[in-house]
Amino acid sequence: MRAEDLRGGTNRPGVPETAFRMPPGLALRYDLPAADLHELVSGYATYAATARDEMVNWFLPAPPMICVLLDAGPVGIAIRNHRFTPAPVSLYGATSNAFRATTTGGVQVGIGLTALGWVRMFARPAGTFHNRVVPLDQVLHPDVAQQMLSALEAVGDERAIAPTLDAILAPMFMHRHPHEEAIRGFTELMLVDGVIEIGDAAERLGLPTTTLRRLAIYAFGMPPKILLRRARFLRSFVSLLRAGEPMAYHLIDSSYYDASHFLRDANTFLGTTPRRFIAQGTTFMAASMVARAAAIGPATQALHAHPR
């Protein structure tokens, strides 16, 4: 697949084309995985730029994802003070900070992984890769990365992206984890307004706090306190963006004491204020929030819920 082959859209019926509107030379697509993968894969995101000029985009903190680069120039990822040069197929670990992507055209296909998807696919804790980008063949057998790359390079019709990835990924989720119900439960708790205390979350799940901490680091990539704060901040940030006013603080989560409390979290997760963050290079981020909400449901991967 080349950037010129991507027009944008989704495999979800009934979604208007306007949800994927982009400036000339840019395109994005969001696809749902097959029904039997919905708990494991949060969606497929495909970005394309035909021009080879350098472009900078910022993205919100997110759960782990696998990214495949096709016909792409050099790519650089910056997470706080750390710099990474992604391989053609890379694993992006869970992030607790916004990150900057510098690209020079081509196509990127992203495979979002849920916490349940992580524990079924990988034997190593997600926390090992917190705020890191590594070649996928350092974590899985090299044949997996090569299969993904070869299969997607051969795709000529963007509608084939999702079924191609479904076929590759399905056999990789055979391993079951003994705490899958707790993983589902914590995923849901992160979406509940006002839930921020570890003790509260552990009590609702019927787990000791020490067990919840180990499980969160293993399956989600970071301690439960950070996960709950990240989810609370992103719920609030998305609400402000939808309102079209980054200072509509009456829309933020009820567990924030006041606006300054929210702004401290903004500095933690964005590295700046919401207004300044939005003013940076966020062309793909802003467009992807609209497209993802229309095609998948939640506007950002970190707020993805397991279907029941």
N, C-alpha and C positions, 0 to 999 in steps of 0.2 A: 504494500500500500504506500502511495505517495501522498503528499499534502494536497496535490491537485485532485485526488480521488475523493476527498472528504468534503461533502456539502453540509453535513450536520443533521441532527435529528435524533430519533429514538425508535426502539422497537416496541414501545408502549403505545397501544392504539389510542387515538383520540386526542393526542397532545398537539396543540397548534404549532405550526412552524415558527411563529413569532417568538416562541420560548428559546429558540436557538439562534436568534439574530446576532450577527457579529459584524465588525467592520470588514471592508474588502480585504481579501487575502488571508482572513482568519476563519476558522470553523471549529465547532465543538459538537460532540455527540455524547449522549448518555444512554446506555442500554441496561435493561434488567437482565440478570442471569436467568438460567432455566429455573423452573419452580423448585426443583429439589436442591438448588444451591442458594436459595434466598436467605437462609439462616447463616450462610458461610461467606458469601460474597455480597458486599454492599452495593455493588454496581460496577459497570465498566464505563470509564470516561476517556474519550478520545479527543485530543487537541491537535490542531494543525495550523501551520503558518507557511504560506508559499514563499514569502520573501526570505532572503538569507541575512537580513539585517539583524543586529543584536537587539533582543527584546528582553525587558525585565518585568517579571510578574511576581507579586507576593501572594502567598497562600496561607490559609488559616491552619492552626494546629490540627492534626488529624491522626486517626488510627493507622496501623501499618497498611502498606500497599505495595504491589509489584508494578513496576513501570517498564515498559518496552519502548525503546526508541527506534523509529523507522525513518530511513533517509534523512536523518537529523544531523545538524552540525554540532559543534561542541556545546555541551550543557554544563552549567555550573550551579551547584546548590549551596546556599549559605544558611546555616542555622545558628543564630547568634554569632559566636566567633569561630565557628567550625566551617571548613570549606570541603566540599566533596565534588568529584567529577564522576557522574554516574556511568556505569557500564551500559552496553546496549540493553541488557536486562538486569534491573537492579531491585533490591529490596529497600524500601524506605521504611525505617522503623517508626513506631509511634512517636509523635512530636508533641511537646508541651510548649513549643514556641512557634510563632509564625516563621515561615522561611521564604527566602528569595530564590527564584529560579531565573537564571540567565540563559536564554536559548538563542539559536541562530537558524530558525526554520526547521521544517520537517514535521514529523508526526510523533506524538507520545500517546500510548495506550496505557491507561492506569487500571489496575485491578484492585478494588478496595476489599480489604479483608476484615471481617468481624472478629471479635475475640474468640468466638466459637470456631470460626474458620482457622484462626491461628493455631489453637491447641490441636486441631485435627491435622493440620498440614506440617507443623514444625515440632521438632523434639526439644528445641532450645527455648528458654524463656524469652518472651517478647521484650522484657526489660533489658536484655543484652544489647538490643539495637535501638534503645531509646535515643531519639535525636541523632540518628546515624543513617547513612546511606551506604550500602555494601552491594557488591555484585551478587546476584542471586545464586550463582554457582559456588559461592562460599558457604551457602546454607543448605542448598538442595543439590542433588546430583546434577552435574553439568548438562546432562541430556535434557533436563527439564527446560532450562533457559534456552538452549538451542532449538528445542521443539517449538517453544512460544515464538521465538524470533523468526524461524523459518516459516511457520504457519501464517503469521501475520504479514510477513513480507509477500506471501503469495496471494493475499486477499486483494481482490480488485474491486469488489462491491462492499461498501461500508456496512451493509446489512448483514454481512457474513462475519463481522467481528465477534458478536456475542456467541453465536453457535460454535464458532471455531474455538473460542476460549472455554466455553462450557465443556466441550469434548475433552480438552486437555486437562481441565481442572477436576472434573468429577472423580476420576480414580485417585486423586491425591488427598481426599478427605475421608479415608476409610478408618483412621484411628479415632476411637472414641475416648473422651476424657471423663473421669469419674465425677467431676463437679460441673457438668454441663448445665444443670438446672440453676446452680448458683451463678454461673456466668450469665445465663439468660436473665436471671433476676437482677443482678447488678447492672446490666445493660439498661434495663427498664428503669431502675432507680435513678440513674444518671439523667433521665429525662424529666424527672418529677420536680416541679417548682418547690424550692425551699429545702430540699434534701441536700445537706452539705456535711453533716457530722458522720465520722466513721462509725461511732458507736451506734447511731441511729440506723445506718445502713446494715451493719452487722446484725443488729437485733431483728430487723425486718427479714433478713435472709436466714436467720437461725444459725449463724456462724460465729465462732470466736473471732475477735478482731484480728488476732495473729493469723488465723487461717485466711480471712478476707484479704489481708495485706499480701500474703504469699500468692494467693490466687490472682489478685489484681496485677501484680508485677509479672507473673507468668503469662497470663492470658491477654492483658490489656497493655502491658509495657511500662507501667509506672504505678506508684502507690495510690491507694484509693483516695486519699485526701486531694492529691493533685488532679486525679480523674474527675472527682466531684466538682472541684473548683473550675476546671477547664470546661466541663459541660455547663455549669451555671453561667460562666462568662459567655460562652458561645450562644446559649439560648438567649441571653440578654442582647448580645451584639447583633444577632440575626433579627431580633425584634426591632432594634433601632434602625437597621438598614431597611427593613420593610416599611418602616414608618417614614423613611426618607429624611430623617433628622437624627444625626448621631448624638444629640444632647437631649432626646426625649426620655429622660431618666425615669419617668413614671412607668415605663414599660419594662424595666429591668427586674430580675428575679427578686422575689419577696425576701430572700435571706440576706440581701445587701442592706447594710445599715443606712447608707446614703450614697450620693453620687461619688464622693471621694473614695469610698470603699470599692465601688465598681471600677473607678479609674486606676486604683492600685492593681487590681486584677488585669486591667488592660495593659498596664506596663509590664506585668509578669508574662502575659501570653502574646502580646503584640510587640512589646518593646517600645511602645509609644501610646499616644491617645488614639481613640477610635477615629477622630476627625483627621489626624495626621496620617494614620494608616491608610484610610480610604483615599487620601490625596496622593498616595504613592502609586506605583505601577500595579494596578489591580484589574486590568482589562479582562483577563481570563477568569480571575477569581469572582468578580462581580457577575460576569455572564454565566459562569458555571453554577452559581447559587440559584439563579433563575431557572436555568435548564435542569439542574438536578431536582429542584423542588417540583418541577412539572413532570419529569420522567420517572423519578425514583420515589420522591416524597419529601424527606428532610432536605433542607437547603445545603447542609454540609455533612460530610461523612461522619464526623464525630458525634452527631446527633441521630445516627441511624438506629432504628429499633428492630429487634428480631420479630418477624411476622409470626403469628400464632395460627 
